Amino acid sequence: MNLTATTPGSVAVNDNATAASVKTVTLDGFSGATIGAANSMDALTDLSLKDGSGTTTLTTAQTSLNLTLNGMAAGSSVSLDGTSATVGTLDLTTTGTASSTALTAAALTDLTVNAGAALDVSGSTNANLGNASVKTVTITGAGSVNLGTTLVDDVTLNSFDASANTGGVTATIETDATNLTGNIS
């Protein structure tokens, strides 16, 4: 499902009421979106957001999601938690132009960022991004990534690998040495 707003405005996307079937949603040129508010997007595997602003909220029962951001405006926010926090594994890809957004995924345990363009989620809070449950972070690509202090108090963190990123990573992390089984690189 691809939607392009010719006049930027708020967008609402819902799945079939009887059986979730939409696997991919692409939004381009929008100012706020509610995705799955009326009928949860429980089959969704890929969400792509381009040139958006305002608040975007996804309701899904999925535990894993591919999220692509391109040109998300500073001050925007993306919540993957709709009515409940379920997304534990997030593969986040940035393309095109830089994105600066507050991200909410409170059940997050595994984060992979492929930074094809700059990404700034430093406006997110620890409670909203993993809620101290993030275990692994992998960052690749040529874009810069700013996680800010979103990983402070994540004492479950056992691996943070940004060795394949050439754009630079800014992050304040905290872990418990007894949980650290991987590398911090």
C-alpha positions as protocol buffer text, in pm:
chain_id: "A"
residue {
  index: 1
  type: MET
  ca { x: 0 y: 0 z: 0 }
}
residue {
  index: 2
  type: ASN
  ca { x: 159 y: 327 z: -113 }
}
residue {
  index: 3
  type: LEU
  ca { x: 8 y: 662 z: -26 }
}
residue {
  index: 4
  type: THR
  ca { x: 139 y: 997 z: -144 }
}
residue {
  index: 5
  type: ALA
  ca { x: -18 y: 1312 z: -7 }
}
residue {
  index: 6
  type: THR
  ca { x: -38 y: 1575 z: -280 }
}
residue {
  index: 7
  type: THR
  ca { x: -132 y: 1833 z: -17 }
}
residue {
  index: 8
  type: PRO
  ca { x: 44 y: 1751 z: 308 }
}
residue {
  index: 9
  type: GLY
  ca { x: -211 y: 1654 z: 566 }
}
residue {
  index: 10
  type: SER
  ca { x: -295 y: 1391 z: 819 }
}
residue {
  index: 11
  type: VAL
  ca { x: -324 y: 1033 z: 695 }
}
residue {
  index: 12
  type: ALA
  ca { x: -517 y: 738 z: 840 }
}
residue {
  index: 13
  type: VAL
  ca { x: -443 y: 381 z: 727 }
}
residue {
  index: 14
  type: ASN
  ca { x: -625 y: 74 z: 855 }
}
residue {
  index: 15
  type: ASP
  ca { x: -616 y: -295 z: 773 }
}
residue {
  index: 16
  type: ASN
  ca { x: -903 y: -526 z: 691 }
}
residue {
  index: 17
  type: ALA
  ca { x: -1140 y: -560 z: 986 }
}
residue {
  index: 18
  type: THR
  ca { x: -1168 y: -939 z: 961 }
}
residue {
  index: 19
  type: ALA
  ca { x: -817 y: -1053 z: 868 }
}
residue {
  index: 20
  type: ALA
  ca { x: -501 y: -844 z: 873 }
}
residue {
  index: 21
  type: SER
  ca { x: -339 y: -860 z: 529 }
}
residue {
  index: 22
  type: VAL
  ca { x: -142 y: -539 z: 461 }
}
residue {
  index: 23
  type: LYS
  ca { x: 231 y: -615 z: 480 }
}
residue {
  index: 24
  type: THR
  ca { x: 381 y: -290 z: 347 }
}
residue {
  index: 25
  type: VAL
  ca { x: 284 y: 73 z: 401 }
}
residue {
  index: 26
  type: THR
  ca { x: 465 y: 364 z: 236 }
}
residue {
  index: 27
  type: LEU
  ca { x: 372 y: 722 z: 321 }
}
residue {
  index: 28
  type: ASP
  ca { x: 522 y: 1018 z: 135 }
}
residue {
  index: 29
  type: GLY
  ca { x: 455 y: 1387 z: 203 }
}
residue {
  index: 30
  type: PHE
  ca { x: 231 y: 1384 z: 509 }
}
residue {
  index: 31
  type: SER
  ca { x: 173 y: 1574 z: 830 }
}
residue {
  index: 32
  type: GLY
  ca { x: 90 y: 1316 z: 1092 }
}
residue {
  index: 33
  type: ALA
  ca { x: -47 y: 966 z: 1046 }
}
residue {
  index: 34
  type: THR
  ca { x: -243 y: 707 z: 1238 }
}
residue {
  index: 35
  type: ILE
  ca { x: -172 y: 359 z: 1109 }
}
residue {
  index: 36
  type: GLY
  ca { x: -388 y: 77 z: 1235 }
}
residue {
  index: 37
  type: ALA
  ca { x: -594 y: 276 z: 1486 }
}
residue {
  index: 38
  type: ALA
  ca { x: -929 y: 133 z: 1373 }
}
residue {
  index: 39
  type: ASN
  ca { x: -798 y: -208 z: 1262 }
}
residue {
  index: 40
  type: SER
  ca { x: -454 y: -307 z: 1387 }
}
residue {
  index: 41
  type: MET
  ca { x: -184 y: -362 z: 1122 }
}
residue {
  index: 42
  type: ASP
  ca { x: -93 y: -708 z: 1249 }
}
residue {
  index: 43
  type: ALA
  ca { x: 47 y: -839 z: 917 }
}
residue {
  index: 44
  type: LEU
  ca { x: 269 y: -533 z: 864 }
}
residue {
  index: 45
  type: THR
  ca { x: 638 y: -610 z: 810 }
}
residue {
  index: 46
  type: ASP
  ca { x: 759 y: -295 z: 632 }
}
residue {
  index: 47
  type: LEU
  ca { x: 680 y: 70 z: 708 }
}
residue {
  index: 48
  type: SER
  ca { x: 836 y: 348 z: 501 }
}
residue {
  index: 49
  type: LEU
  ca { x: 797 y: 714 z: 598 }
}
residue {
  index: 50
  type: LYS
  ca { x: 920 y: 991 z: 368 }
}
residue {
  index: 51
  type: ASP
  ca { x: 904 y: 1369 z: 400 }
}
residue {
  index: 52
  type: GLY
  ca { x: 674 y: 1352 z: 701 }
}
residue {
  index: 53
  type: SER
  ca { x: 615 y: 1581 z: 995 }
}
residue {
  index: 54
  type: GLY
  ca { x: 395 y: 1574 z: 1302 }
}
residue {
  index: 55
  type: THR
  ca { x: 309 y: 1260 z: 1494 }
}
residue {
  index: 56
  type: THR
  ca { x: 293 y: 916 z: 1334 }
}
residue {
  index: 57
  type: THR
  ca { x: 144 y: 633 z: 1542 }
}
residue {
  index: 58
  type: LEU
  ca { x: 137 y: 265 z: 1445 }
}
residue {
  index: 59
  type: THR
  ca { x: -83 y: 4 z: 1611 }
}
residue {
  index: 60
  type: THR
  ca { x: 38 y: -351 z: 1547 }
}
residue {
  index: 61
  type: ALA
  ca { x: 86 y: -683 z: 1724 }
}
residue {
  index: 62
  type: GLN
  ca { x: 405 y: -748 z: 1528 }
}
residue {
  index: 63
  type: THR
  ca { x: 718 y: -818 z: 1731 }
}
residue {
  index: 64
  type: SER
  ca { x: 953 y: -739 z: 1442 }
}
residue {
  index: 65
  type: LEU
  ca { x: 943 y: -449 z: 1195 }
}
residue {
  index: 66
  type: ASN
  ca { x: 1145 y: -299 z: 909 }
}
residue {
  index: 67
  type: LEU
  ca { x: 1123 y: 82 z: 928 }
}
residue {
  index: 68
  type: THR
  ca { x: 1261 y: 313 z: 657 }
}
residue {
  index: 69
  type: LEU
  ca { x: 1292 y: 686 z: 721 }
}
residue {
  index: 70
  type: ASN
  ca { x: 1370 y: 950 z: 457 }
}
residue {
  index: 71
  type: GLY
  ca { x: 1351 y: 1320 z: 530 }
}
residue {
  index: 72
  type: MET
  ca { x: 1146 y: 1303 z: 849 }
}
residue {
  index: 73
  type: ALA
  ca { x: 1127 y: 1660 z: 980 }
}
residue {
  index: 74
  type: ALA
  ca { x: 1286 y: 1780 z: 1302 }
}
residue {
  index: 75
  type: GLY
  ca { x: 1023 y: 1780 z: 1573 }
}
residue {
  index: 76
  type: SER
  ca { x: 837 y: 1485 z: 1423 }
}
residue {
  index: 77
  type: SER
  ca { x: 768 y: 1172 z: 1623 }
}
residue {
  index: 78
  type: VAL
  ca { x: 716 y: 808 z: 1529 }
}
residue {
  index: 79
  type: SER
  ca { x: 551 y: 572 z: 1777 }
}
residue {
  index: 80
  type: LEU
  ca { x: 544 y: 201 z: 1704 }
}
residue {
  index: 81
  type: ASP
  ca { x: 345 y: 140 z: 2023 }
}
residue {
  index: 82
  type: GLY
  ca { x: -12 y: 242 z: 1927 }
}
residue {
  index: 83
  type: THR
  ca { x: -228 y: 65 z: 2185 }
}
residue {
  index: 84
  type: SER
  ca { x: 56 y: -149 z: 2323 }
}
residue {
  index: 85
  type: ALA
  ca { x: 432 y: -198 z: 2297 }
}
residue {
  index: 86
  type: THR
  ca { x: 505 y: -510 z: 2089 }
}
residue {
  index: 87
  type: VAL
  ca { x: 795 y: -434 z: 1851 }
}
residue {
  index: 88
  type: GLY
  ca { x: 1105 y: -594 z: 2001 }
}
residue {
  index: 89
  type: THR
  ca { x: 1321 y: -623 z: 1690 }
}
residue {
  index: 90
  type: LEU
  ca { x: 1358 y: -311 z: 1478 }
}
residue {
  index: 91
  type: ASP
  ca { x: 1555 y: -289 z: 1154 }
}
residue {
  index: 92
  type: LEU
  ca { x: 1572 y: 83 z: 1084 }
}
residue {
  index: 93
  type: THR
  ca { x: 1707 y: 209 z: 749 }
}
residue {
  index: 94
  type: THR
  ca { x: 1762 y: 571 z: 655 }
}
residue {
  index: 95
  type: THR
  ca { x: 1778 y: 679 z: 291 }
}
residue {
  index: 96
  type: GLY
  ca { x: 1772 y: 999 z: 89 }
}
residue {
  index: 97
  type: THR
  ca { x: 1784 y: 1299 z: 322 }
}
residue {
  index: 98
  type: ALA
  ca { x: 1845 y: 1323 z: 695 }
}
residue {
  index: 99
  type: SER
  ca { x: 1573 y: 1231 z: 944 }
}
residue {
  index: 100
  type: SER
  ca { x: 1533 y: 1378 z: 1291 }
}
residue {
  index: 101
  type: THR
  ca { x: 1248 y: 1226 z: 1490 }
}
residue {
  index: 102
  type: ALA
  ca { x: 1159 y: 1109 z: 1838 }
}
residue {
  index: 103
  type: LEU
  ca { x: 1110 y: 733 z: 1823 }
}
residue {
  index: 104
  type: THR
  ca { x: 891 y: 524 z: 2054 }
}
residue {
  index: 105
  type: ALA
  ca { x: 931 y: 146 z: 2074 }
}
residue {
  index: 106
  type: ALA
  ca { x: 915 y: 63 z: 2445 }
}
residue {
  index: 107
  type: ALA
  ca { x: 943 y: -317 z: 2396 }
}
residue {
  index: 108
  type: LEU
  ca { x: 1263 y: -281 z: 2190 }
}
residue {
  index: 109
  type: THR
  ca { x: 1534 y: -539 z: 2259 }
}
residue {
  index: 110
  type: ASP
  ca { x: 1727 y: -553 z: 1930 }
}
residue {
  index: 111
  type: LEU
  ca { x: 1802 y: -245 z: 1716 }
}
residue {
  index: 112
  type: THR
  ca { x: 1977 y: -250 z: 1380 }
}
residue {
  index: 113
  type: VAL
  ca { x: 2037 y: 81 z: 1203 }
}
residue {
  index: 114
  type: ASN
  ca { x: 2153 y: 93 z: 841 }
}
residue {
  index: 115
  type: ALA
  ca { x: 2231 y: 462 z: 804 }
}
residue {
  index: 116
  type: GLY
  ca { x: 2224 y: 551 z: 437 }
}
residue {
  index: 117
  type: ALA
  ca { x: 2145 y: 908 z: 550 }
}
residue {
  index: 118
  type: ALA
  ca { x: 2186 y: 1090 z: 881 }
}
residue {
  index: 119
  type: LEU
  ca { x: 1956 y: 987 z: 1166 }
}
residue {
  index: 120
  type: ASP
  ca { x: 1887 y: 1180 z: 1487 }
}
residue {
  index: 121
  type: VAL
  ca { x: 1662 y: 1013 z: 1743 }
}
residue {
  index: 122
  type: SER
  ca { x: 1822 y: 1195 z: 2038 }
}
residue {
  index: 123
  type: GLY
  ca { x: 1482 y: 1349 z: 2117 }
}
residue {
  index: 124
  type: SER
  ca { x: 1359 y: 1003 z: 2219 }
}
residue {
  index: 125
  type: THR
  ca { x: 1357 y: 909 z: 2585 }
}
residue {
  index: 126
  type: ASN
  ca { x: 1497 y: 597 z: 2744 }
}
residue {
  index: 127
  type: ALA
  ca { x: 1149 y: 501 z: 2863 }
}
residue {
  index: 128
  type: ASN
  ca { x: 1016 y: 525 z: 2508 }
}
residue {
  index: 129
  type: LEU
  ca { x: 1304 y: 352 z: 2329 }
}
residue {
  index: 130
  type: GLY
  ca { x: 1351 y: 12 z: 2485 }
}
residue {
  index: 131
  type: ASN
  ca { x: 1253 y: 114 z: 2836 }
}
residue {
  index: 132
  type: ALA
  ca { x: 1585 y: -24 z: 2968 }
}
residue {
  index: 133
  type: SER
  ca { x: 1541 y: -354 z: 2780 }
}
residue {
  index: 134
  type: VAL
  ca { x: 1769 y: -305 z: 2477 }
}
residue {
  index: 135
  type: LYS
  ca { x: 2012 y: -597 z: 2447 }
}
residue {
  index: 136
  type: THR
  ca { x: 2183 y: -546 z: 2110 }
}
residue {
  index: 137
  type: VAL
  ca { x: 2253 y: -244 z: 1891 }
}
residue {
  index: 138
  type: THR
  ca { x: 2416 y: -272 z: 1548 }
}
residue {
  index: 139
  type: ILE
  ca { x: 2483 y: 38 z: 1337 }
}
residue {
  index: 140
  type: THR
  ca { x: 2611 y: 28 z: 978 }
}
residue {
  index: 141
  type: GLY
  ca { x: 2623 y: 265 z: 682 }
}
residue {
  index: 142
  type: ALA
  ca { x: 2774 y: 599 z: 587 }
}
residue {
  index: 143
  type: GLY
  ca { x: 2520 y: 826 z: 760 }
}
residue {
  index: 144
  type: SER
  ca { x: 2575 y: 978 z: 1102 }
}
residue {
  index: 145
  type: VAL
  ca { x: 2359 y: 843 z: 1385 }
}
residue {
  index: 146
  type: ASN
  ca { x: 2270 y: 1032 z: 1704 }
}
residue {
  index: 147
  type: LEU
  ca { x: 2104 y: 817 z: 1970 }
}
residue {
  index: 148
  type: GLY
  ca { x: 2162 y: 1076 z: 2242 }
}
residue {
  index: 149
  type: THR
  ca { x: 2098 y: 931 z: 2588 }
}
residue {
  index: 150
  type: THR
  ca { x: 1830 y: 681 z: 2480 }
}
residue {
  index: 151
  type: LEU
  ca { x: 2045 y: 387 z: 2598 }
}
residue {
  index: 152
  type: VAL
  ca { x: 2124 y: 518 z: 2946 }
}
residue {
  index: 153
  type: ASP
  ca { x: 1996 y: 274 z: 3211 }
}
residue {
  index: 154
  type: ASP
  ca { x: 1988 y: -12 z: 2959 }
}
residue {
  index: 155
  type: VAL
  ca { x: 2174 y: -244 z: 3195 }
}
residue {
  index: 156
  type: THR
  ca { x: 2060 y: -540 z: 2983 }
}
residue {
  index: 157
  type: LEU
  ca { x: 2272 y: -413 z: 2689 }
}
residue {
  index: 158
  type: ASN
  ca { x: 2520 y: -685 z: 2596 }
}
residue {
  index: 159
  type: SER
  ca { x: 2638 y: -570 z: 2252 }
}
residue {
  index: 160
  type: PHE
  ca { x: 2682 y: -231 z: 2083 }
}
residue {
  index: 161
  type: ASP
  ca { x: 2853 y: -258 z: 1745 }
}
residue {
  index: 162
  type: ALA
  ca { x: 2903 y: 48 z: 1528 }
}
residue {
  index: 163
  type: SER
  ca { x: 3225 y: -74 z: 1370 }
}
residue {
  index: 164
  type: ALA
  ca { x: 3065 y: -85 z: 1022 }
}
residue {
  index: 165
  type: ASN
  ca { x: 2942 y: 276 z: 1039 }
}
residue {
  index: 166
  type: THR
  ca { x: 3157 y: 541 z: 872 }
}
residue {
  index: 167
  type: GLY
  ca { x: 2936 y: 845 z: 937 }
}
residue {
  index: 168
  type: GLY
  ca { x: 2991 y: 865 z: 1311 }
}
residue {
  index: 169
  type: VAL
  ca { x: 2776 y: 760 z: 1604 }
}
residue {
  index: 170
  type: THR
  ca { x: 2682 y: 968 z: 1906 }
}
residue {
  index: 171
  type: ALA
  ca { x: 2541 y: 770 z: 2198 }
}
residue {
  index: 172
  type: THR
  ca { x: 2562 y: 756 z: 2573 }
}
residue {
  index: 173
  type: ILE
  ca { x: 2527 y: 397 z: 2685 }
}
residue {
  index: 174
  type: GLU
  ca { x: 2516 y: 220 z: 3016 }
}
residue {
  index: 175
  type: THR
  ca { x: 2541 y: -151 z: 3079 }
}
residue {
  index: 176
  type: ASP
  ca { x: 2609 y: -393 z: 3361 }
}
residue {
  index: 177
  type: ALA
  ca { x: 2942 y: -573 z: 3321 }
}
residue {
  index: 178
  type: THR
  ca { x: 2776 y: -903 z: 3417 }
}
residue {
  index: 179
  type: ASN
  ca { x: 2539 y: -873 z: 3119 }
}
residue {
  index: 180
  type: LEU
  ca { x: 2805 y: -773 z: 2867 }
}
residue {
  index: 181
  type: THR
  ca { x: 2862 y: -1081 z: 2654 }
}
residue {
  index: 182
  type: GLY
  ca { x: 2926 y: -906 z: 2321 }
}
residue {
  index: 183
  type: ASN
  ca { x: 3141 y: -614 z: 2222 }
}
residue {
  index: 184
  type: ILE
  ca { x: 3120 y: -241 z: 2258 }
}
residue {
  index: 185
  type: SER
  ca { x: 3276 y: -121 z: 1933 }
}
